[in-house]
Amino acid sequence: MPESPDRAGRPARFPAVMTTTGSGWKAKWPARDAIEGRLAAGAQISVISAPLTSVFRWEDAVEATGEWRVLCTTAAAPYAALEARLLAAHDGGTPEIAATPITCGDAGYLAWIAEEAS
């Protein structure tokens, strides 16, 4: 994972990694794969009543498509392997994969992430 230093200049220990996919059933596979492979401690799939609508420019055209968001909580060490799995699971094109550092959190929760995502 690219180094995302905290305010003290240290790399993020716990990134939250987001990706999107074109359907709910396609979101379940990378989420489950990340957990089974111990690349993430948990994964949330955003499917409430309708998919998220993404608007973006792709190949000189403005697109609007329904997408489902998968948010994985992980530790820094397995990030590269998690990113590789998310890339492999994507249908093609340029997938949205973005990591945001978890800057604060419950100590028990962060310990759980460290234990599960190894």
Summary of the structure (lengths in Angstrom):
residues: 118
radius of gyration: 14.8
end to end distance: 14.6
largest distance: 46.5
contacts: 338
relative contact order: 0.29
helix: 29%
strand: 33%
